[in-house]
Every structure is written in structure tokens, then in C-alpha cells.
Amino acid sequence: MANDLKQTALHDLHVDLGAKMVPFAGYNMPVQYPMGVLKEHLHTRESAGLFDVGHMGQVFLTAEDGTFETAARALEALVPAAIADLEPGQQRYTQFTNDEGGILDDLMVSRINLPGHEHMLYLVVNAGCKDADYAHLNANLPDDITVSVKDDTLSLVALQGPKAVEIVASLNPAIADLVFMTHGEFELTLPDGTMYAHVSRSGYTGEDGVEISAPHADMKRLVGHLLTQDGVAPIGLGARDSLRLEAGLCLYGNDIDTTTSPIEAGLIWSVQKQRRSGEGYKGAERIANDLKTKTRRLVGIKPEGRAPARAHTDIQDMDGNTIGEVTSGGFGPSVGGPVAMGYVDVPHNKTGTTVQLIVRGKALPATVIKLPFVPHNYFRGE
Amino acid sequence: MKYTESHEWIKLDGDVATVGISDYAAKALGDVVFVELPAVGDDVDAGGELAVVESVKAASEVYAPIAGEVTEINEALEGAPETVNAAPTGDGWFVKMTVTDKSALDALMDDAAYTEYCAGL
């Protein structure tokens, strides 16, 4: 095992649970447990799957003048999402864009909901990009914004699936009142005492569920307790990938990167209307332009038959002309067959278009579909 | 039954050999979701690509332990690829093939040698 790999605070627990550990984004991470990827995936859709995502970056932004407005306006210069209109307890998905409107990373931005801390922004970024993200923030935010990285003190886990919220709400009933993309600070009552955690109703599986941030020592207590609860199973990175692919959610490095714009990637919903004018943040012109001039779009692709089409598979029209490339592809356990996402040149991106995928030299028929493959089960309120 | 270093098994019965992947390989791959088999009549070289086995996560190649001609493929794997995990050295076989040179089998590992080989990985 390479000894330069980092570990999350839950590393020893994964090993004790029999996980197969693999290098991922500089960390030694569980790719699967003895249950196996297929069953872990299905378990998450039916019950509750526990994911260690402590390799991701957690960072707080605060303005010297102590106002939310100053911090929010500063961040808005780096992302296409509206930040200044966030209410305490609200969160948004967005991207760090480069000057060309490509994507440096995608992230969650939250406005803290705790008296005396409502001026603070909390960001969760990808593990593989986080060092570059921190450098990007430090280089591009004004001097009066403090960038406070908490990776050394905070763990992060996700509990996902139809039973996830019920299980976490048994530690504090108020958690059940959160709706999708909201969050708060909660006291959790564990058998060995209480702890505080940041809990958001969000995730990366398409299912209802929560993401929980807490100091390392408290997180070990919480995870130890959650694993004793009926319906909870630990889930590795393998099923995390198949779950997010079925849910049509982008993976940075596969489906989005420095060459793809948020509009091409189908992320227009994450660019609020007041931010589509072509100015106000890095690459804003490209985003405005891509809204008008359609070149290619990220779409869902359903291969016929059973053969999966992996990333970088050539996508052709029925005359054999290349019209795109698969960016994520594999087997969808809930779909019961192969699923893929990829960029397709306009107008071939229209739902229902028949295309062919070149897998090991053979042309396999496939259809452009509207994402997601599996309907989202988010809780948006009664 | 004989084994290769790339974790295929081969079993000779008269003039026909049956080929599949080992228990060790099936466990390492995880849940098999698709198997691409050659066509009956294909000639394969020793060490040449024989099949592709796909798990949820990745595709892996399966190599011919010896040279010969494919005479039968396990069509049941098309509808039930999970048989490879359930019975890798039984119902989860991949192909039957002729054997060009039976002495080529002597160079492969027997049960004891393969068990030792896997223990060292």
C-alpha cells in the first residue's frame, strides 16, 4: 500500500468492516465492502447507505466586515450561481468557472443557519480538486475574505436512501423538518451522550438523505452508532458512482472539466436567471453565449442489450459519423442494464434519437434519453 | 483442472477443453453483469483475448490458456452473467474449445501451484 496516501478519520473502521481499499484522489478509500457493489447500490435505494465522504474539502468563507453580503458578493465573482440571495439554512449547487467558462470544480455552497454565524458561507468541494480550489479562492477572493479550510478537524459522511432521514431524525426529530437543499446545526443524542453536527438534506445518489459534518472524534461515535441501526449498511465508492450515474448527476473529471461549460453539461438550472447576462463572474460570456448558440449537450444514453459502454466510447450517428463521446458509463443495478452519459452534438441530443456506440469495434444501438435513469426521490416538503 | 497466471482455468475432457475464470478472479472482479463471448468457430492463440467480463465497475479481458478453436459457448451467461460469481468453475464456464497441442497444458499450474500463486498476490 502506497504510504503517501491520506486517510480519513474513519479509515480503521473501513478496514475493520472488511472494505476493499483503493487509492482515490490521494486518499485510501473503501471502493466496496463484503456486500459488493451491486447489493450496496440496491440497499441504498431500498433502505439507507452510509458513505464516508471525509476526503472532500470543507471550507468556510467570512468577510472582515462581518456581513454576509460582502462574503456572498466576493464568491459570486467565481461561480455562476446566485449566492447573495441565500437565506440562512439554504444551500445551492454551483461550479468554480475559469476565464473561458470551463469548470474547475463543482461544489455545494451553504449559508450557515446559527445565530451569530449567519454571515458565514460553508463550501464542500471535490477531494481531487480541493488543493487547487483553496489556491483559487486565496488567489481570487479579495483580501478582506478569510478562507478557512477545515479538513484537519471535520469529517463528512452521507446517509442516503428512503430510511436515511427517519434514522437520523431518531437522534433529533427536528432533522425530519429539513427539505431538500436546506441544512442546519443540530444536537444529536447518541447512547453515549450528545454531539453537535451540521446536517443538510442533500446527497449524490438521487435518493432522499442527509450529509453530516462533525469533528472527527464525534463522527466516529456517530458512525459507530448509525452502523448498529436496522437498515444501515456501509457503502463504498463503487456504488456511489453507479448511484449518481443512474441519478444523472455529473462526476467532476468525467462529465465536467475545464473544457465543458455548465450550460453544455445541462446545469442551467444551477445558474439563476439574474446571472445569465454575460457578466459578473469568470467565464460569464461563455455561459451566456452557450445559452444562445447550441453546440453540444450532455445527455443520457441507454444502450440496447446488456453490454456496458464505458467512458470515452465513441458515439456515432446511424451513418457512422462521430457525434460525441461517452463520459460516464457502466451498469445500473436499479435499471437492470447498462446506462451512460455523454456529450452529443446538437441536434443529435434530442430525446429519442437513435445513435450507435462503438464498443470493442462493434456498433451497439443506443437511444438518447432524458436524465435521470432513476427518478429522484428528494423531499421538497409536504 | 489447470490454471493460468491471468486466472483462467482449463479442464481437458478427451479432445475438448472447457475454459472459465477462477474462483479467485470471480471474487476479485465482484458482481459480473455482462460477458462478451467469442463466436463458435473462432481460432484463438494461447494468451490471446478470448472474452470480456464486465463488473459494475470495469471491463476485464479473459485470455485463452492455450491455442485452439472455439466449439461451444456458454449461452446461458447472456441472460444470467451472475452465474460466473455463483459457480465460476462449474455452470459459469465460458467456452469449450479444441486443443491444438495438449502438451501446452503441462506448462500451466495445477491446483496446488495455483493456490500457492494466489496466496502470494
Interface residues (C-beta under 8 A of the other chain):
Chain A: V31 Q32 G36 V37 L38 K39 H41 G238 A239 D241 S242 R306 A307 P308 R310 G330 F331 P333 P338 R360
Chain B: G30 D31 V33 F34 E36 V52 E54 S55 V56 K57 A58 A59 E78 P81
